[in-house]
Amino acid sequence: MALPIRKNKSADFPNGCPLTECMSVLGGAWTPNVIWRLSGGPRRFSELQLDIPGVSAKVLTARLRELESKSVVLREVKPTSPPSVEYSLTDLGGELIPAIESIVQVGHKIKLRTG
């Protein structure tokens, strides 16, 4: 005999799920790392590469472009010679930091229990 299907008690969102929207920003490989590193202030591409060991230039470029298109990261060309580019978080990007900090805290707890 099949078990009855229980009603889900989590909230329904009529115009799309905000969790899905947020995770579409955070879900890419290395994306939380990029946002986290930019939370400390503006960084150039080469600095981000040093900050995030293991990320390839191709993936870092893709993440930065994606985050810029979603208004999370600001790309600013500096009028230096030669020109340089700095990346920083927008106000919207800054709002993601508490969520990432919470994930980090849970990660520490998981690491203690499994490590």
VEXFIRO-166696 format. One record per atom (N, C-alpha, C, O): residue number from 1; residue in three letters; atom name; x, y, z. Coordinates in steps of 0.02 Angstrom, whole numbers. Each point is the difference from the previous one (the first is absolute). Layout:
<nodes>
+-----+---------+-------+--------+--------+--------+
: num : residuo : atomo :     px :     py :     pz :
+-----+---------+-------+--------+--------+--------+
: NUM :     ALA :    CA :      X :      Y :      Z :
...
+-----+---------+-------+--------+--------+--------+
</nodes>
This chain:
<nodes>
+-----+---------+-------+--------+--------+--------+
: num : residuo : atomo :     px :     py :     pz :
+-----+---------+-------+--------+--------+--------+
:   1 :     MET :     N :     42 :    -59 :      0 :
:   1 :     MET :    CA :    -42 :     59 :      0 :
:   1 :     MET :     C :     45 :     63 :      0 :
:   1 :     MET :     O :     47 :      4 :     39 :
:   2 :     ALA :     N :    -63 :     43 :    -82 :
:   2 :     ALA :    CA :     40 :     61 :     -7 :
:   2 :     ALA :     C :    -13 :     48 :     57 :
:   2 :     ALA :     O :    -56 :      5 :     26 :
:   3 :     LEU :     N :    107 :     29 :     -7 :
:   3 :     LEU :    CA :     -7 :     51 :     53 :
:   3 :     LEU :     C :    -34 :     62 :    -30 :
:   3 :     LEU :     O :     12 :     16 :    -58 :
:   4 :     PRO :     N :    -53 :     18 :     98 :
:   4 :     PRO :    CA :    -33 :     60 :    -26 :
:   4 :     PRO :     C :     50 :     57 :     -9 :
:   4 :     PRO :     O :     49 :      5 :     38 :
:   5 :     ILE :     N :    -61 :     36 :    -86 :
:   5 :     ILE :    CA :     43 :     59 :    -13 :
:   5 :     ILE :     C :    -20 :     54 :     50 :
:   5 :     ILE :     O :    -59 :     18 :      5 :
:   6 :     ARG :     N :    108 :      7 :     32 :
:   6 :     ARG :    CA :    -13 :     53 :     49 :
:   6 :     ARG :     C :      5 :     69 :    -33 :
:   6 :     ARG :     O :     38 :      9 :    -48 :
:   7 :     LYS :     N :    -76 :     38 :     72 :
:   7 :     LYS :    CA :      2 :     68 :    -25 :
:   7 :     LYS :     C :     65 :     33 :     23 :
:   7 :     LYS :     O :     20 :     -6 :     58 :
:   8 :     ASN :     N :     14 :     41 :   -103 :
:   8 :     ASN :    CA :     61 :     36 :     16 :
:   8 :     ASN :     C :    -19 :     63 :     37 :
:   8 :     ASN :     O :    -43 :     38 :    -23 :
:   9 :     LYS :     N :     74 :    -26 :     81 :
:   9 :     LYS :    CA :    -17 :     57 :     41 :
:   9 :     LYS :     C :     44 :     61 :    -12 :
:   9 :     LYS :     O :     -9 :     52 :     33 :
:  10 :     SER :     N :     57 :    -57 :    -78 :
:  10 :     SER :    CA :     42 :     59 :    -15 :
:  10 :     SER :     C :    -40 :     49 :    -43 :
:  10 :     SER :     O :    -48 :    -19 :    -33 :
:  11 :     ALA :     N :     69 :     81 :     34 :
:  11 :     ALA :    CA :    -37 :     53 :    -34 :
:  11 :     ALA :     C :      2 :     -8 :    -76 :
:  11 :     ALA :     O :     51 :    -21 :    -28 :
:  12 :     ASP :     N :   -107 :     37 :     -4 :
:  12 :     ASP :    CA :     -3 :      2 :    -73 :
:  12 :     ASP :     C :     11 :     73 :    -21 :
:  12 :     ASP :     O :    -23 :     46 :     33 :
:  13 :     PHE :     N :     57 :    -36 :    -89 :
:  13 :     PHE :    CA :     13 :     66 :    -25 :
:  13 :     PHE :     C :    -33 :      5 :    -69 :
:  13 :     PHE :     O :     20 :    -35 :    -46 :
:  14 :     PRO :     N :    -69 :     79 :     39 :
:  14 :     PRO :    CA :    -40 :      2 :    -62 :
:  14 :     PRO :     C :     39 :     21 :    -61 :
:  14 :     PRO :     O :    -16 :    -22 :    -55 :
:  15 :     ASN :     N :     67 :     65 :     61 :
:  15 :     ASN :    CA :     36 :     25 :    -58 :
:  15 :     ASN :     C :     71 :    -27 :     -4 :
:  15 :     ASN :     O :     46 :     38 :    -14 :
:  16 :     GLY :     N :    -37 :   -100 :     26 :
:  16 :     GLY :    CA :     66 :    -29 :     -2 :
:  16 :     GLY :     C :     31 :     -2 :     69 :
:  16 :     GLY :     O :    -15 :     41 :     43 :
:  17 :     CYS :     N :     58 :    -88 :    -33 :
:  17 :     CYS :    CA :     29 :    -12 :     66 :
:  17 :     CYS :     C :     62 :     45 :     10 :
:  17 :     CYS :     O :     47 :     -3 :    -39 :
:  18 :     PRO :     N :    -48 :     44 :     92 :
:  18 :     PRO :    CA :     59 :     42 :     13 :
:  18 :     PRO :     C :     62 :    -41 :     16 :
:  18 :     PRO :     O :     56 :     22 :    -14 :
:  19 :     LEU :     N :    -65 :    -81 :     44 :
:  19 :     LEU :    CA :     57 :    -43 :     14 :
:  19 :     LEU :     C :     34 :    -21 :    -65 :
:  19 :     LEU :     O :     61 :      0 :     -5 :
:  20 :     THR :     N :   -102 :    -18 :    -44 :
:  20 :     THR :    CA :     27 :    -19 :    -66 :
:  20 :     THR :     C :     38 :     58 :    -31 :
:  20 :     THR :     O :     53 :    -10 :    -30 :
:  21 :     GLU :     N :    -81 :     70 :     36 :
:  21 :     GLU :    CA :     34 :     59 :    -28 :
:  21 :     GLU :     C :     67 :     11 :     33 :
:  21 :     GLU :     O :     50 :     12 :    -35 :
:  22 :     CYS :     N :    -47 :    -16 :    101 :
:  22 :     CYS :    CA :     62 :     11 :     36 :
:  22 :     CYS :     C :     51 :    -54 :    -17 :
:  22 :     CYS :     O :     59 :     14 :    -10 :
:  23 :     MET :     N :    -82 :    -76 :      8 :
:  23 :     MET :    CA :     46 :    -55 :    -15 :
:  23 :     MET :     C :     24 :      2 :    -73 :
:  23 :     MET :     O :     53 :    -28 :    -15 :
:  24 :     SER :     N :    -91 :     60 :    -29 :
:  24 :     SER :    CA :     24 :      7 :    -69 :
:  24 :     SER :     C :     61 :     46 :     -2 :
:  24 :     SER :     O :     42 :     -5 :    -45 :
:  25 :     VAL :     N :    -36 :     49 :     95 :
:  25 :     VAL :    CA :     59 :     43 :      5 :
:  25 :     VAL :     C :     56 :    -37 :     35 :
:  25 :     VAL :     O :     57 :      0 :    -24 :
:  26 :     LEU :     N :    -71 :    -32 :     80 :
:  26 :     LEU :    CA :     52 :    -32 :     41 :
:  26 :     LEU :     C :     20 :    -69 :    -24 :
:  26 :     LEU :     O :     52 :    -26 :     21 :
:  27 :     GLY :     N :    -91 :     -5 :    -65 :
:  27 :     GLY :    CA :     10 :    -70 :    -17 :
:  27 :     GLY :     C :     58 :    -16 :    -46 :
:  27 :     GLY :     O :     18 :    -59 :     -4 :
:  28 :     GLY :     N :     11 :    107 :    -30 :
:  28 :     GLY :    CA :     54 :    -15 :    -46 :
:  28 :     GLY :     C :     65 :    -19 :     36 :
:  28 :     GLY :     O :     13 :     22 :     56 :
:  29 :     ALA :     N :     26 :    -63 :    -90 :
:  29 :     ALA :    CA :     65 :    -20 :     29 :
:  29 :     ALA :     C :     42 :     62 :     14 :
:  29 :     ALA :     O :      8 :     43 :    -42 :
:  30 :     TRP :     N :     18 :    -40 :    102 :
:  30 :     TRP :    CA :     45 :     54 :     24 :
:  30 :     TRP :     C :    -36 :     66 :     14 :
:  30 :     TRP :     O :     32 :     47 :     24 :
:  31 :     THR :     N :    -97 :    -42 :    -38 :
:  31 :     THR :    CA :    -35 :     63 :      9 :
:  31 :     THR :     C :      1 :     25 :     73 :
:  31 :     THR :     O :     16 :     58 :     11 :
:  32 :     PRO :     N :    -32 :   -100 :     39 :
:  32 :     PRO :    CA :      4 :     25 :     68 :
:  32 :     PRO :     C :     70 :     23 :     19 :
:  32 :     PRO :     O :      8 :     48 :     38 :
:  33 :     ASN :     N :     43 :    -81 :    -64 :
:  33 :     ASN :    CA :     69 :     19 :     14 :
:  33 :     ASN :     C :     15 :     70 :    -28 :
:  33 :     ASN :     O :     32 :     41 :     33 :
:  34 :     VAL :     N :    -56 :    -28 :    -94 :
:  34 :     VAL :    CA :     11 :     66 :    -31 :
:  34 :     VAL :     C :    -34 :     54 :     41 :
:  34 :     VAL :     O :     29 :     52 :     14 :
:  35 :     ILE :     N :    -92 :    -64 :      3 :
:  35 :     ILE :    CA :    -37 :     49 :     39 :
:  35 :     ILE :     C :     33 :     12 :     68 :
:  35 :     ILE :     O :      7 :     57 :     22 :
:  36 :     TRP :     N :     14 :   -111 :     10 :
:  36 :     TRP :    CA :     33 :      5 :     65 :
:  36 :     TRP :     C :     64 :     42 :     -5 :
:  36 :     TRP :     O :     11 :     44 :     42 :
:  37 :     ARG :     N :     30 :    -57 :    -92 :
:  37 :     ARG :    CA :     63 :     37 :     -7 :
:  37 :     ARG :     C :    -12 :     73 :    -16 :
:  37 :     ARG :     O :     39 :     43 :     21 :
:  38 :     LEU :     N :    -92 :    -28 :    -58 :
:  38 :     LEU :    CA :    -16 :     69 :    -16 :
:  38 :     LEU :     C :    -31 :     37 :     59 :
:  38 :     LEU :     O :     -4 :     61 :      0 :
:  39 :     SER :     N :    -18 :    -98 :     51 :
:  39 :     SER :    CA :    -29 :     32 :     59 :
:  39 :     SER :     C :     53 :     41 :     38 :
:  39 :     SER :     O :    -18 :     44 :     39 :
:  40 :     GLY :     N :     81 :    -59 :    -51 :
:  40 :     GLY :    CA :     54 :     36 :     33 :
:  40 :     GLY :     C :     20 :     64 :    -36 :
:  40 :     GLY :     O :     43 :     37 :     24 :
:  41 :     GLY :     N :    -74 :    -24 :    -81 :
:  41 :     GLY :    CA :     15 :     60 :    -38 :
:  41 :     GLY :     C :     16 :    -17 :    -72 :
:  41 :     GLY :     O :      5 :    -58 :    -18 :
:  42 :     PRO :     N :      3 :    110 :    -23 :
:  42 :     PRO :    CA :     13 :    -10 :    -72 :
:  42 :     PRO :     C :     64 :    -41 :    -12 :
:  42 :     PRO :     O :     49 :      6 :     37 :
:  43 :     ARG :     N :    -52 :    -48 :    -88 :
:  43 :     ARG :    CA :     58 :    -42 :    -18 :
:  43 :     ARG :     C :      7 :      0 :    -76 :
:  43 :     ARG :     O :    -49 :      3 :    -37 :
:  44 :     ARG :     N :    112 :     -8 :     14 :
:  44 :     ARG :    CA :     13 :    -10 :    -71 :
:  44 :     ARG :     C :     -3 :    -75 :    -15 :
:  44 :     ARG :     O :      2 :    -42 :     46 :
:  45 :     PHE :     N :     -8 :     26 :   -109 :
:  45 :     PHE :    CA :     -6 :    -70 :    -21 :
:  45 :     PHE :     C :     57 :    -43 :     27 :
:  45 :     PHE :     O :    -11 :    -54 :     27 :
:  46 :     SER :     N :     72 :     78 :    -35 :
:  46 :     SER :    CA :     59 :    -39 :     22 :
:  46 :     SER :     C :      0 :     -9 :     76 :
:  46 :     SER :     O :     23 :    -52 :     25 :
:  47 :     GLU :     N :    -49 :    101 :     11 :
:  47 :     GLU :    CA :     -5 :     -7 :     73 :
:  47 :     GLU :     C :    -51 :    -54 :     19 :
:  47 :     GLU :     O :     11 :    -39 :     46 :
:  48 :     LEU :     N :    -67 :     38 :    -82 :
:  48 :     LEU :    CA :    -50 :    -51 :     13 :
:  48 :     LEU :     C :     27 :    -70 :    -15 :
:  48 :     LEU :     O :    -15 :    -48 :     35 :
:  49 :     GLN :     N :     55 :     43 :    -88 :
:  49 :     GLN :    CA :     31 :    -65 :    -15 :
:  49 :     GLN :     C :     44 :    -24 :     57 :
:  49 :     GLN :     O :      0 :    -59 :     17 :
:  50 :     LEU :     N :     37 :    105 :     13 :
:  50 :     LEU :    CA :     42 :    -18 :     57 :
:  50 :     LEU :     C :    -42 :    -15 :     62 :
:  50 :     LEU :     O :     18 :    -44 :     40 :
:  51 :     ASP :     N :    -73 :     80 :    -32 :
:  51 :     ASP :    CA :    -44 :    -10 :     58 :
:  51 :     ASP :     C :    -35 :    -68 :     -2 :
:  51 :     ASP :     O :    -14 :    -29 :     53 :
:  52 :     ILE :     N :      1 :      4 :   -113 :
:  52 :     ILE :    CA :    -40 :    -61 :     -8 :
:  52 :     ILE :     C :     42 :    -53 :    -37 :
:  52 :     ILE :     O :     -7 :     -9 :    -60 :
:  53 :     PRO :     N :     51 :    -25 :     96 :
:  53 :     PRO :    CA :     42 :    -50 :    -33 :
:  53 :     PRO :     C :    -43 :    -56 :    -30 :
:  53 :     PRO :     O :    -48 :    -23 :     31 :
:  54 :     GLY :     N :     65 :      3 :    -90 :
:  54 :     GLY :    CA :    -36 :    -55 :    -31 :
:  54 :     GLY :     C :    -49 :     22 :    -53 :
:  54 :     GLY :     O :    -20 :    -40 :    -43 :
:  55 :     VAL :     N :     -2 :    103 :     44 :
:  55 :     VAL :    CA :    -47 :     23 :    -51 :
:  55 :     VAL :     C :     40 :     18 :    -63 :
:  55 :     VAL :     O :     52 :     33 :      3 :
:  56 :     SER :     N :    -78 :    -56 :    -60 :
:  56 :     SER :    CA :     34 :     16 :    -63 :
:  56 :     SER :     C :    -20 :     69 :    -23 :
:  56 :     SER :     O :    -52 :     27 :     21 :
:  57 :     ALA :     N :     93 :      2 :    -64 :
:  57 :     ALA :    CA :    -14 :     67 :    -26 :
:  57 :     ALA :     C :    -66 :     -1 :    -39 :
:  57 :     ALA :     O :    -38 :     48 :      3 :
:  58 :     LYS :     N :     25 :   -101 :    -39 :
:  58 :     LYS :    CA :    -61 :     -6 :    -39 :
:  58 :     LYS :     C :    -62 :      1 :     45 :
:  58 :     LYS :     O :    -48 :     36 :    -14 :
:  59 :     VAL :     N :     49 :    -75 :     67 :
:  59 :     VAL :    CA :    -57 :     -4 :     45 :
:  59 :     VAL :     C :     -8 :     66 :     39 :
:  59 :     VAL :     O :    -56 :     23 :      8 :
:  60 :     LEU :     N :    111 :      6 :     15 :
:  60 :     LEU :    CA :     -4 :     63 :     36 :
:  60 :     LEU :     C :    -30 :     55 :    -45 :
:  60 :     LEU :     O :    -42 :     39 :     23 :
:  61 :     THR :     N :     63 :    -37 :    -85 :
:  61 :     THR :    CA :    -27 :     49 :    -47 :
:  61 :     THR :     C :    -75 :    -11 :     -9 :
:  61 :     THR :     O :    -39 :     47 :      1 :
:  62 :     ALA :     N :     19 :   -110 :     -9 :
:  62 :     ALA :    CA :    -71 :    -15 :     -9 :
:  62 :     ALA :     C :    -41 :     20 :     62 :
:  62 :     ALA :     O :    -54 :     28 :     -7 :
:  63 :     ARG :     N :     80 :    -42 :     66 :
:  63 :     ARG :    CA :    -36 :     17 :     62 :
:  63 :     ARG :     C :     -7 :     75 :      7 :
:  63 :     ARG :     O :    -54 :     25 :     18 :
:  64 :     LEU :     N :    108 :     11 :    -31 :
:  64 :     LEU :    CA :     -2 :     73 :      6 :
:  64 :     LEU :     C :    -50 :     30 :    -49 :
:  64 :     LEU :     O :    -38 :     46 :     17 :
:  65 :     ARG :     N :     37 :    -70 :    -79 :
:  65 :     ARG :    CA :    -47 :     25 :    -50 :
:  65 :     ARG :     C :    -72 :    -15 :     20 :
:  65 :     ARG :     O :    -44 :     42 :     -6 :
:  66 :     GLU :     N :     34 :   -103 :     31 :
:  66 :     GLU :    CA :    -67 :    -21 :     22 :
:  66 :     GLU :     C :    -24 :     43 :     59 :
:  66 :     GLU :     O :    -58 :     23 :      0 :
:  67 :     LEU :     N :    102 :    -12 :     48 :
:  67 :     LEU :    CA :    -19 :     41 :     58 :
:  67 :     LEU :     C :    -11 :     73 :    -19 :
:  67 :     LEU :     O :    -42 :     34 :     29 :
:  68 :     GLU :     N :     80 :    -10 :    -78 :
:  68 :     GLU :    CA :    -11 :     68 :    -24 :
:  68 :     GLU :     C :    -67 :      5 :    -35 :
:  68 :     GLU :     O :    -36 :     49 :      9 :
:  69 :     SER :     N :     18 :    -99 :    -48 :
:  69 :     SER :    CA :    -65 :      1 :    -36 :
:  69 :     SER :     C :    -59 :     -3 :     48 :
:  69 :     SER :     O :    -55 :     22 :    -16 :
:  70 :     LYS :     N :     66 :    -50 :     76 :
:  70 :     LYS :    CA :    -53 :     -5 :     50 :
:  70 :     LYS :     C :      3 :     57 :     51 :
:  70 :     LYS :     O :    -34 :     -3 :     52 :
:  71 :     SER :     N :     74 :     54 :    -66 :
:  71 :     SER :    CA :      6 :     59 :     43 :
:  71 :     SER :     C :     26 :    -15 :     70 :
:  71 :     SER :     O :    -17 :     35 :     48 :
:  72 :     VAL :     N :     58 :    -87 :    -43 :
:  72 :     VAL :    CA :     31 :    -18 :     64 :
:  72 :     VAL :     C :     70 :     29 :      5 :
:  72 :     VAL :     O :     23 :     18 :     54 :
:  73 :     VAL :     N :     11 :    -14 :   -111 :
:  73 :     VAL :    CA :     69 :     25 :     -4 :
:  73 :     VAL :     C :      3 :     59 :    -47 :
:  73 :     VAL :     O :    -33 :      1 :    -52 :
:  74 :     LEU :     N :     73 :     48 :     70 :
:  74 :     LEU :    CA :     12 :     58 :    -42 :
:  74 :     LEU :     C :     69 :     -6 :    -30 :
:  74 :     LEU :     O :     49 :    -12 :     36 :
:  75 :     ARG :     N :    -44 :     20 :   -101 :
:  75 :     ARG :    CA :     65 :     -1 :    -36 :
:  75 :     ARG :     C :     17 :     72 :    -17 :
:  75 :     ARG :     O :    -39 :     34 :    -34 :
:  76 :     GLU :     N :     96 :    -11 :     57 :
:  76 :     GLU :    CA :     19 :     70 :    -10 :
:  76 :     GLU :     C :     70 :      3 :    -32 :
:  76 :     GLU :     O :     49 :    -25 :     28 :
:  77 :     VAL :     N :    -46 :     57 :    -87 :
:  77 :     VAL :    CA :     64 :     10 :    -34 :
:  77 :     VAL :     C :     31 :     63 :     28 :
:  77 :     VAL :     O :    -30 :     54 :     -3 :
:  78 :     LYS :     N :     90 :    -61 :     30 :
:  78 :     LYS :    CA :     35 :     56 :     31 :
:  78 :     LYS :     C :     43 :     35 :    -53 :
:  78 :     LYS :     O :     32 :    -33 :    -40 :
:  79 :     PRO :     N :    -32 :    100 :     39 :
:  79 :     PRO :    CA :     39 :     37 :    -50 :
:  79 :     PRO :     C :     74 :      4 :     18 :
:  79 :     PRO :     O :     27 :     55 :     10 :
:  80 :     THR :     N :      5 :   -112 :     -7 :
:  80 :     THR :    CA :     71 :     -2 :     14 :
:  80 :     THR :     C :     37 :    -18 :    -65 :
:  80 :     THR :     O :    -31 :    -15 :    -50 :
:  81 :     SER :     N :     96 :     17 :     53 :
:  81 :     SER :    CA :     39 :    -20 :    -58 :
:  81 :     SER :     C :     46 :    -57 :     20 :
:  81 :     SER :     O :     46 :     13 :     39 :
:  82 :     PRO :     N :    -56 :    -73 :    -62 :
:  82 :     PRO :    CA :    -56 :    -22 :    -42 :
:  82 :     PRO :     C :    -65 :     -3 :     39 :
:  82 :     PRO :     O :      1 :     -2 :     62 :
:  83 :     PRO :     N :    -58 :      2 :    -97 :
:  83 :     PRO :    CA :    -64 :     -2 :     35 :
:  83 :     PRO :     C :     -6 :    -64 :     42 :
:  83 :     PRO :     O :     24 :    -53 :    -19 :
:  84 :     SER :     N :    -56 :     60 :     76 :
:  84 :     SER :    CA :    -12 :    -59 :     43 :
:  84 :     SER :     C :    -75 :     -4 :     14 :
:  84 :     SER :     O :    -36 :     49 :     -5 :
:  85 :     VAL :     N :     15 :   -109 :     24 :
:  85 :     VAL :    CA :    -70 :    -12 :     14 :
:  85 :     VAL :     C :     -6 :    -24 :     72 :
:  85 :     VAL :     O :     38 :    -44 :     22 :
:  86 :     GLU :     N :    -85 :     73 :     14 :
:  86 :     GLU :    CA :    -14 :    -21 :     69 :
:  86 :     GLU :     C :    -71 :    -25 :      4 :
:  86 :     GLU :     O :    -45 :     26 :    -32 :
:  87 :     TYR :     N :     37 :    -77 :     73 :
:  87 :     TYR :    CA :    -66 :    -28 :     13 :
:  87 :     TYR :     C :    -18 :     13 :     72 :
:  87 :     TYR :     O :     42 :     -5 :     45 :
:  88 :     SER :     N :   -105 :     23 :    -33 :
:  88 :     SER :    CA :    -24 :     11 :     68 :
:  88 :     SER :     C :    -72 :    -23 :      4 :
:  88 :     SER :     O :    -34 :    -10 :    -50 :
:  89 :     LEU :     N :     10 :      2 :    112 :
:  89 :     LEU :    CA :    -69 :    -20 :     10 :
:  89 :     LEU :     C :    -46 :     61 :     -5 :
:  89 :     LEU :     O :     18 :     54 :     23 :
:  90 :     THR :     N :    -75 :    -64 :    -53 :
:  90 :     THR :    CA :    -52 :     51 :      1 :
:  90 :     THR :     C :    -36 :     -5 :     68 :
:  90 :     THR :     O :     16 :    -44 :     40 :
:  91 :     ASP :     N :    -63 :     88 :    -28 :
:  91 :     ASP :    CA :    -39 :     -5 :     62 :
:  91 :     ASP :     C :    -36 :    -67 :      3 :
:  91 :     ASP :     O :     -4 :    -31 :     53 :
:  92 :     LEU :     N :    -23 :      9 :   -110 :
:  92 :     LEU :    CA :    -34 :    -65 :     -3 :
:  92 :     LEU :     C :     49 :    -56 :     16 :
:  92 :     LEU :     O :    -18 :    -47 :     36 :
:  93 :     GLY :     N :     78 :     51 :    -63 :
:  93 :     GLY :    CA :     51 :    -51 :     15 :
:  93 :     GLY :     C :     17 :     -1 :     74 :
:  93 :     GLY :     O :     10 :    -54 :     28 :
:  94 :     GLY :     N :     -7 :    112 :      3 :
:  94 :     GLY :    CA :     15 :      3 :     71 :
:  94 :     GLY :     C :    -54 :    -33 :     42 :
:  94 :     GLY :     O :     15 :    -26 :     54 :
:  95 :     GLU :     N :    -76 :     26 :    -78 :
:  95 :     GLU :    CA :    -55 :    -32 :     36 :
:  95 :     GLU :     C :      8 :    -77 :      2 :
:  95 :     GLU :     O :    -33 :    -33 :     41 :
:  96 :     LEU :     N :     74 :      6 :    -84 :
:  96 :     LEU :    CA :     11 :    -73 :      0 :
:  96 :     LEU :     C :     50 :    -22 :     53 :
:  96 :     LEU :     O :      3 :    -59 :     17 :
:  97 :     ILE :     N :     37 :    105 :     10 :
:  97 :     ILE :    CA :     52 :    -17 :     47 :
:  97 :     ILE :     C :    -27 :    -35 :     63 :
:  97 :     ILE :     O :     28 :    -50 :     21 :
:  98 :     PRO :     N :    -82 :     75 :     11 :
:  98 :     PRO :    CA :    -25 :    -36 :     59 :
:  98 :     PRO :     C :    -20 :    -73 :    -16 :
:  98 :     PRO :     O :      9 :    -44 :     42 :
:  99 :     ALA :     N :    -37 :     33 :   -101 :
:  99 :     ALA :    CA :    -18 :    -69 :    -19 :
:  99 :     ALA :     C :     62 :    -43 :     -6 :
:  99 :     ALA :     O :      0 :    -58 :     23 :
: 100 :     ILE :     N :     52 :     85 :    -53 :
: 100 :     ILE :    CA :     63 :    -39 :     -8 :
: 100 :     ILE :     C :     32 :    -11 :     69 :
: 100 :     ILE :     O :     26 :    -54 :     13 :
: 101 :     GLU :     N :    -29 :    105 :     30 :
: 101 :     GLU :    CA :     27 :     -9 :     68 :
: 101 :     GLU :     C :    -37 :    -56 :     37 :
: 101 :     GLU :     O :     32 :    -38 :     36 :
: 102 :     SER :     N :    -97 :     34 :    -44 :
: 102 :     SER :    CA :    -39 :    -53 :     32 :
: 102 :     SER :     C :     20 :    -68 :    -27 :
: 102 :     SER :     O :      5 :    -49 :     38 :
: 103 :     ILE :     N :      6 :     45 :   -103 :
: 103 :     ILE :    CA :     21 :    -63 :    -30 :
: 103 :     ILE :     C :     68 :    -20 :     27 :
: 103 :     ILE :     O :     13 :    -59 :     14 :
: 104 :     VAL :     N :     32 :    107 :     -5 :
: 104 :     VAL :    CA :     67 :    -13 :     27 :
: 104 :     VAL :     C :     -6 :    -27 :     71 :
: 104 :     VAL :     O :     35 :    -48 :     18 :
: 105 :     GLN :     N :    -78 :     77 :     23 :
: 105 :     GLN :    CA :     -9 :    -23 :     69 :
: 105 :     GLN :     C :    -24 :    -72 :      2 :
: 105 :     GLN :     O :     25 :    -40 :     40 :
: 106 :     VAL :     N :    -73 :     23 :    -82 :
: 106 :     VAL :    CA :    -24 :    -69 :     -3 :
: 106 :     VAL :     C :     55 :    -45 :    -26 :
: 106 :     VAL :     O :      7 :    -57 :     23 :
: 107 :     GLY :     N :     32 :     80 :    -71 :
: 107 :     GLY :    CA :     56 :    -39 :    -26 :
: 107 :     GLY :     C :     50 :    -18 :     54 :
: 107 :     GLY :     O :     25 :    -56 :      2 :
: 108 :     HIS :     N :    -11 :    104 :     42 :
: 108 :     HIS :    CA :     46 :    -14 :     57 :
: 108 :     HIS :     C :    -29 :    -56 :     44 :
: 108 :     HIS :     O :     37 :    -44 :     21 :
: 109 :     LYS :     N :   -101 :     47 :     -7 :
: 109 :     LYS :    CA :    -31 :    -51 :     42 :
: 109 :     LYS :     C :      1 :    -69 :    -34 :
: 109 :     LYS :     O :     13 :    -50 :     32 :
: 110 :     ILE :     N :    -26 :     49 :    -96 :
: 110 :     ILE :    CA :      2 :    -63 :    -37 :
: 110 :     ILE :     C :     71 :    -28 :      1 :
: 110 :     ILE :     O :     10 :    -60 :     10 :
: 111 :     LYS :     N :     39 :    104 :    -21 :
: 111 :     LYS :    CA :     70 :    -21 :     -1 :
: 111 :     LYS :     C :     21 :    -31 :     67 :
: 111 :     LYS :     O :     36 :    -50 :      2 :
: 112 :     LEU :     N :    -59 :     81 :     53 :
: 112 :     LEU :    CA :     16 :    -26 :     67 :
: 112 :     LEU :     C :    -30 :    -69 :     11 :
: 112 :     LEU :     O :     31 :    -43 :     32 :
: 113 :     ARG :     N :    -90 :     32 :    -57 :
: 113 :     ARG :    CA :    -35 :    -63 :     11 :
: 113 :     ARG :     C :     26 :    -56 :    -45 :
: 113 :     ARG :     O :     -3 :    -59 :     19 :
: 114 :     THR :     N :     27 :     76 :    -78 :
: 114 :     THR :    CA :     22 :    -51 :    -47 :
: 114 :     THR :     C :     76 :     -6 :     -4 :
: 114 :     THR :     O :     26 :    -49 :    -27 :
: 115 :     GLY :     N :      9 :     99 :     52 :
: 115 :     GLY :    CA :     72 :      1 :     -7 :
: 115 :     GLY :     C :     34 :    -32 :     55 :
: 115 :     GLY :     O :     62 :     -3 :      1 :
+-----+---------+-------+--------+--------+--------+
</nodes>
